[in-house]
Amino acid sequence: MEESNINKVNLPEINKEIKKENRQLFISRFKSNHMLMIGLIIFILAVLASIFAPWITPYTPLEMDTSKRLIEPGSEYWFGTDTFGRDIFSRIIYGIRASVIVGASVTIISGVVGLIVGLYASYYKILDHILMRICDGLLAFPPILLALALVAALGPHLRNVVIALSIVYFPSIARIVRSSAVVVREQTYVEAMKSLGSSSLRIIWKHIAPNVVSPMIVQASFIFAISIITEAMLSFLGAGIPAPDPSLGNILYEGKDVIVKAWWMTIFPGGAIITLVLGINLFGDGFRDLLDPYTQK
């Protein structure tokens, strides 16, 4: 009897110790995950550059001075100037801001829509046939061609680029969510909740949704990166963010005609795209490893 009482007294302390050890293990794995740390640093720098762009850029991105056109990189103009005498460094910082806005907006919108579509498609067979066929139809088109067609219909504008890319990429998240949710739906505890009279809404959002968040987050990081690339491609083709507003894609477009004489107009914006996308991909891969209990770093 005394032993039972001792166990009851010590149980909260034991649980507290277990939670503390799990927290320490998570922090340890987080710090030892080099891909995650490098990707997180690049992503944070991009976000900070986007937020503080007006204060860290020496010139405004639209400020023109034709007397200083095509100046090579130096102490005055770190990344040189373009054909209109605009500072390339300032335009790239604002271009990164546009890329982060597009990537974050598309990821959030497509993630929310994909989560809703995938969950309800997995739970209701009638909706499954309808929603998944719509997703299959959208996935049948090459993403860049579908995005180009949607932006051409809506008009070249940052808002329309976000809408078009959200339509293009939400089906992939919906597919992943549905696949994970179908497995969860067949679990014994879900059937028990149905038997106890729990509402479908409660089962979907309280018992199924939490189990599909992890694979969705990993896919969301991929959507973030591919959205940045697609936006740059659309802007390069003249269907994305319209000039003179800076975008990494339209900066590249402006530099293609003078690539031999003014290499900095393509090298620096191209390097910004590569670094930003690489950082987000490293973060996504590292986060996937962090969520995997069988991966040891």
N, C-alpha and C positions, 0 to 999 in steps of 0.2 A: 504494500500500500504506500509506504514511504517512497519507494523507488519510483512508483507511478507519479506521485506528486512532484518529485524532483524533475522527472522528464517533462512534465507539463510546465514547470517553471522555466526550464532551460530551452524549451522549444522556440520561443520568440528570439532568444539570443542566437540559437543555431541558425534560424532563418536569416537573421541579420548578417551573420558571418558569411553564409552562402551567397547572399546578395552582394556583399562587399567583395568577395573573391571573384564572382562573375564580373563585377564592374571593373576590377583591377585587370582581369584577363582580357576584357574588351579593350581597355585603354592600352594594354601592352600590345595586343594584336594590331590596334590602330596605328601605334607609333612605329611598329616594325614593318608595316605594309608600305614599302617604298613607292610603289605605283600610286597608291592612294594619296600619299603625302605630296608627291611631286604634282600630281593632277590637281590636288586641292590648292596648292600654292599658286599654280598658274591661273586657276579659276578665280581665286580671291583677288589676284592682281588685276585680272580682266574686269571684275566687278568694281574694284576700287577705281580703276582708270575710267570706267563708265560713269561712276557717280561724281568723281572729282575732275572730269574732263575740262570744265571751264577754268579751273584753277591750275592745272598742270600743263596746259597747252600754251606756248608762247604767243601764238597768233590765233585769231578766229579762223575756223575752217573755210569760210567763204571770202576771206580778205584777199583781194587780188592786187598785184603790182606787176604789170607787164614788163617793167624795166628789170625785174629780177626773175624772169622766166628761165626755167631749166638750169638753176644753179646747183652745182654738185653738193653732196653732203659736206657739212663743215661745222664750225663753231656757231655760226649764226643760224643756219638752217640744218638741224641735225640729220634729217633725212632728205635734204634737198628741197627743191621747189618743182612745181609742175609747169605745164605749158601756159598757164595763166598767172604764174608767179605766186601761187598759193603754197603755203607750208605743208609739205607732205606729212611730217610728224603729227601736226595738229589734225589733219584730215584722217589719218590712220586711227588716232585716239577716238575721234568721233565715229569713225567707221566701226571700231570695236564696240562702242556703245550701242550702235544700231544692231550689230550682230548679237550682242548679249540680250537686248530687248526682244529681238525676233526669236532667238533660241529659247529664252525663258517663257515667253508668251505661248509659243507653239507647244512647248513641253507641257505647260500647265493645262492649256485648253485641250490638246489631244489626249493628255493623261486623264483628265476628268471625264471627257466624253467616252474615251476608250474603256475606262473603268466601269462606267454605267452600262454601256452597251454590252461589254463582256460579261458582267455579272448577271444581267437580266436575260441575256441569251443563254447562259449556262443553266438558269433555273427554270425558264419557261420554254418548252419545246417549240411552241408556235412562233415565239419571238426569235428563237434560235434560227429557224429556217429563213425568216425574213431578214433579220439583221446581218447574219453571216453571209447571205447572198449579196447584200449590198456591199459588205466589206470585201468579198471576193471580187466583185465588179470593180471596185476602186483599186484593189491590189493588182488587178490584171494590167493596168496601165503603168508604164515606166513613170516613176515619181516626178522626174524633171519635166516630162511632157505634160502630165496632168497638171502640175503646178503652173507651167507656162500657159496652158489653156485657161485655167481659172483666173490667173492674174490678168491675162489679156481680156477676159470678159469683165472683170471687176475694175481694171485700171491700175496703172503702176503707182502704188502708194504703200507705205510701211504697213498700214492697217490691213490693206488687201493682201499683202504678202503673208501676214500672220494668218489671216482667214484661209487663204489657199493652202498653205502648208499644214495647217491644222486638219483640214479636210483630207489632205494626202496621207498624213501619218497616223491619224487616230485608228484606222483599221488594224495596223500592226499591233498596237497596244491592246485593242479589243480582242484580237485573236489569242494573244498570250494570256490575258486575264481569263478568257473563256476556258482555255485549256487547263489552267490551274484550278479554276472554280469548279469545273466538272468533277475533278478528282475529289475535291473537298465535299462537294454536294453528296457524294456517295458514301461518305463516312457515317459510322454508326451514330455518332452524337447528333448529326444533323437530322437523321431519321427519328431519333428520340425527341428532338425539339418539335418536329412535325406532329408526332404522336401526342405530345403534351399540349398541342394547340397553339404553339407560337405562330405569330403572323409571318407571312412570307417576307415582309419588309424587315422584320427583326432578324430573321434567319440570314437574309442576304447581307445585311450591313453589319450585323454584330458577330456572326459566326463564320461567314464565308469571306467577306471582304478583307479582314485582317490577315488571312492566310495567302492572299494573292498580291499583297503589297510589295514583298521583296522582289519577285521577278519583274514586276511592273516598274520599280525604281531603276533597276538595271537597264531595262529597255528605254526608260525615259532619258537616261544619260546618252544613249545612242541617238535618240530623237533630237536631243539638244545639239549634238555635234553635227548630225546630218542636215539639220535645219540651217545651221550657219553656212555650210557648204552650198546648199541649194539656194539660199538667199543670195550668196555671192555670185552664183551662176546666173540667177535671174537678173541681178543688177548688171552683170557683165553683158548680158544679152539685151539690156535696155528695158526689161520687163519688171524689174524689181523697184528698189528705191530710186526715184528719178534724180538726175543731176539738176542743180549743183549740190544737193544735199549729199554729204559724204557717206559712202558705203565702201567696204573693202572690195566689192565686186566692181563698182563703177570707177574706183581708183585704178584698178587693174585694166579696165577697158580704156581709160584715158592714156595709159602708158603703153599700150600695145603698138601704137604707131611710131613711138619714139624709143622702142626698147633697146636699140643699138646705141643711140646717142644719150639716152637718159635711162640707164638700167635701173636706177633707184626707184623709178615710178612703178616697177613691177616686182622687184626683189623684196622691198620692205612690206608692201601690203600682202604679197604672197606668203612671206615669212610669218606675218601676223596671223593669217588664216591657218597655216600649218601648226603653229605653236598653240593657238587657241583650241583647235580641234583635237590635237594630240593630248593636251592637258585634260580635256573633258573625257576623252576615251580612257586615259590612264586612271582618272578618277572613277569612271564607271567600272572598269575591270577590277580595280582595287576594292571598290565597295562590294562587288560581287564576291570576291574572295573573303572579305570581312564577314559577310552574311553566311558564308558556307562554313558550318561547324567542323567539316572534315578537312578544311584547308588550314595548314599550320605554316606560319611564317617565322 
